[in-house]
Amino acid sequence: MLHFKTVTLCDKTWVDEIVRAENCRSADYNFGNIYIWDKYYRQLICRYGDRMLTKLRYEGKPAFAFPIGSGPLRPAIEALREFVAARRCPLLLYGVTEEHRALLEREYPGAFSYEEDIENADYIYSAERLSSYAGKALHGKKNHCNRFEAEHDWSFVPLTRELIPACLDMLAVWDEENAARLDPSVVFEHDAILRALAAYERLSLEGGVLFADGKVVGFSLGEMCSDDCFDVHFEKAEGSINGAYPMVCRELTRMLTVKHPSLRYMNREDDMGLESLQRSKLSYKPEYLLTKYSARWING
């Protein structure tokens, strides 16, 4: 019988081991995202051999993330089938990438139906392009950065414990100035940021802080989600300062490419189906969208 539990910092070691074995660019599976969004998603986890099973909250019925890791997939799927059968519920899997779908089809040909989960597709960018804004398509971003650099005495430094209070002060101002236009769910993002910063070192997060004229005007943080991809969990900047957002994106990418020579891609996560967020993410010209599916067991 499977025993799912609430995620705690004590789980990081074994979850990281499984995430490294999976080596997926998706933002869904790294430990930091699971932990910091716990208040919103309430994901429960369980180790099953060399795979991680993740139980999701979905319309009052059991649902699961794809069981990532290494080793045979079939025993993990069979354990989930037994779990839902005892509750007379269908087996539903979410966050299924193209690679995961191929694995499911190899083990269970025709047993699952698939539906593309458009709102949860991750935007994947070239780290090289974000670090320079080279090319005609990103010329506007480059111009904004040039203006910012010309108008401000600026610096971009690694995010450390000592800088967190100043980032929280900036976040409070950002929340107040943007409250009227934001989706109500932003309150959960605020909680997730607080949770991330509170356990910043223990979560092995990496980030940077943008200063302009001695004042914090932006910050960003995340974690490596695969050998060649960094997952940006949060990016905040003062929208009233021209070029602040493109600067944070560019400078974080530059900092990370120096620290991680294998870095090739930046995952700036999904747009949650919000049109304004979609426009923003598209303006940085993604290399591709990482497609995800929901999979439903239809056999037997």
C-alpha positions, -999 to +999 in steps of 0.1 A: +000+000+000+013+035-009+018+060+019+018+096+007+032+123+030+035+161+031+067+173+017+093+186+041+129+198+038+140+164+051+128+149+018+152+170-004+180+145-005+161+116-019+139+138-042+170+155-056+184+120-064+153+111-083+151+145-101+187+142-112+180+107-126+149+120-145+170+150-159+139+167-173+135+204-183+100+205-170+093+229-140+069+204-124+093+181-106+122+198-090+121+198-052+121+236-048+088+240-068+071+212-049+081+226-015+075+263-020+041+259-036+029+234-010+003+259+005-014+261-029-011+227-045-008+205-013+012+179-032+018+146-013+048+125-022+059+089-018+091+071-028+084+039-048+117+022-056+137+047-077+107+067-086+087+095-069+049+093-068+032+127-064-005+129-054-022+161-065-053+179-054-077+179-083-115+184-081-118+163-050-104+131-067-070+115-066-047+126-094-010+122-098+021+136-115+040+113-138+061+090-117+096+104-124+129+087-117+147+057-130+141+020-130+110+002-145+079+023-149+053-004-149+055-012-111+049+024-103+019+026-126+005-006-112+008+007-077-011+038-087-038+017-104-042-003-073-044+029-052-072+044-073-091+011-078-095+009-040-112+043-042-132+036-073-116+065-092-099+067-126-062+069-129-052+105-140-016+116-146-006+152-151+026+169-163+031+142-189+058+153-214+063+139-249+090+116-235+067+105-207+040+098-232+063+076-252+072+056-221+036+051-212+027+040-247+056+016-248+045-001-215+007+003-220-001+006-257-034+023-262-043+022-225-043+059-219-061+088-236-042+121-237-052+157-236-028+186-241-026+209-211-020+241-229-020+265-199+008+245-182+033+244-211+067+257-200+084+285-220+120+273-228+145+299-239+181+299-252+204+310-224+228+324-250+201+346-265+188+358-231+223+367-220+228+391-249+194+399-265+212+395-298+192+396-330+163+416-344+136+398-325+151+409-291+163+443-302+136+460-281+148+442-250+183+453-257+173+489-262+155+489-228+187+475-212+208+502-229+185+529-216+186+515-181+224+513-181+226+549-193+201+563-167+213+544-136+243+536-115+235+499-114+248+465-103+236+429-103+248+407-074+240+371-062+211+369-039+223+362-003+206+360+031+217+395+039+198+409+008+165+391+015+150+419+037+156+444+010+140+421-015+110+416+007+106+454+010+106+457-027+081+428-030+057+445-006+058+477-027+054+456-059+023+438-044+007+471-034+013+488-068+000+458-088-028+446-066-056+461-088-045+443-120-035+410-106-054+377-105-065+368-069-042+338-070-012+361-067-016+357-029-004+322-033+026+334-053+035+358-025+034+329+000+055+308-022+082+336-025+082+339+013+086+302+017+114+301-009+133+330+008+129+315+043+145+283+032+167+298+005+200+280+014+184+247+025+166+245-009+199+253-027+182+280-047+202+305-068+192+340-076+203+376-082+194+411-071+193+442-094+203+476-078+198+510-093+212+540-076+216+521-044+181+507-043+168+472-050+146+473-081+144+437-090+153+401-080+150+366-094+155+331-082+152+295-091+171+262-094+187+239-120+160+214-131+183+194-155+219+192-165+214+220-191+183+239-179+176+264-151+140+268-138+132+305-129+107+303-101+102+340-096+112+373-113+101+406-098+111+442-108+098+477-105+077+480-137+078+518-135+116+517-141+122+513-178+143+482-185+143+467-150+126+435-161+149+428-191+179+436-170+170+411-143+164+384-169+196+392-188+219+395-158+206+364-140+212+344-172+247+358-175+255+350-139+242+314-143+260+307-175+293+315-158+285+294-128+270+265-148+290+259-180+266+232-191+236+256-190+219+259-224+183+267-216+162+288-192+127+276-182+106+306-174+076+283-165+040+285-177+016+314-183-013+300-162-036+308-191-033+345-184-031+366-216-009+393-201+016+367-189+015+350-222+023+382-240+052+389-217+067+354-221+063+354-258+081+388-260+113+371-249+111+347-279+111+312-265+130+285-284+100+262-278+071+254-255+076+222-235+043+205-242+025+187-213-005+163-213-029+149-189-032+111-193-063+091-183-064+053-180-091+040-203-085+002-202-103-023-179 
